[in-house]
Amino acid sequence: MSTLSYQICSRCVMDTSDPEITFDDAGVCNHCHTHDAALEKQVFSGDEGRQRLDQIVDRIKREGAGKAYDCVIGVSGGVDSTYTAWQVKELGLRPLAVHLDNGWNSEIAVKNIANALERLNIDLYTHVIDWEEYRDIQRAFLLASVPDVEIPSDHAILATLYNTAAKHGIKAILSGHNDRTESHLPRAWSQGHIDYGYIHDIHSKFGSGRVKTFPQLNFLQYMSHVQTGISTIFVLNYVDYSRDKALALIQDKLGWRDYGGKHHESTFTRWYQGCYLPRKFGYDKRRAHLSSLVSTGQITRESALATLQQPPYDESLQESDCVYVAKKLGFSDAEFKAIMTAPTTTFADYHSYSKVLDAPLMRTARRIRRALRTQFGAVKA
């Protein structure tokens, strides 16, 4: 928890449970300012959004000509990814849907994926993760006492998307992430998604450290994918995206069923967001989710505050989830209680690629490289 005196943003509902939060003279938090800047630079509405998206779609179609698929989309069974699948088909693209089965899918999420893709006539590739290997990594993250224990899953999803795109010669990954509904997330709560060095260090210290099949992107692999031209496109940043309208559409057109809170399509994610983070760290990710919607005018600040007065989800289900997660990951009751009460750590407490890249030698090397590029460009001109 933060040692700051308690304060809550005057515009959204972010507060000093983010230990790095700052406020301006009007009491507006840094997340709101970052969100506004992102909307101005990265989000496009109306005719401008459509024109920009049409240009992107034309390029994807040209690059994908003659191939079985021209883009890759990730699907989880959630609202954003399902609506993205709908949008992609409406744009006339030929996507391959990719799903990571990490052993925690809810039955509703699986049915949502099946129903949507069948109605949209989209092929699906599901990567089923090696459970014993993945369980060892998840156990390590809980034993490490870091806040974002979903990092291994998020990293594996990203790696699977990039690797699948590379396998099929596809240049475009279309993502359902968007700046209208998914901003305000504090760095202290969640970082290191693309940093396999971080994952490896924690797994080595608190688990076996050995992997054979876990989908990963080390630094060189990621740079290789980038060099070959694979890029991620946030489609929903180019349309007038409203979560409520998207929800109504996918329920009507695609047979989508609600599973509860945001990202509750995964049992582990539901427990992590609704039990682990609030109880162990005092972090409530609903603050970030709700603040995004408040900042874009999709809900009122008053309704967000009212939501936060309620438990993250049904309290009896929370207790059932605690028992289920402990048993599935092989922790005894005593071990599980020890995890929930152990001193907390942060991303900065472990080795990572980020630390290497931020080291003085690497910063100097990057400056020299930029200088040489500038000099070479000037001579060439």
Buried (B, 14 or more C-beta within 10 A) or exposed (E): EBEBEEBBBEBBBBBBBBBEBEBEEEEBBBBBBEBBEBBEEEBBBEEEBBEEBEEBBEBBBEBBEEBEBBBBBBBBBBBBBBBBBBBBBEBEBBBBBBBBEBBBBBEBBBBBBEBBBEBBEBEBBBBEBBEEBBBBBBBBBBBBBBBBBBBBBBBBBBBBBBBBBBEBBBBBBBBBBBBBBBBBBBEBBBBBBBBBBBBBBBBBEBBEBEBEEBBBBBBEBBEBBEEEEBEBBBBBBBBEBBBEEBBEBBBEEBBBBEBBBBBBBBBBBBBBBBBBBBBBBEBBBBBBBBBBBBBBEBBEBEEBEEBBEEEBBEEEBBEEBBEBBBEBBEBEEEBBEEBBEEEEEBBEEBBBBBBEBEEEEEEEEEEEEEEEEEEEEEEEE
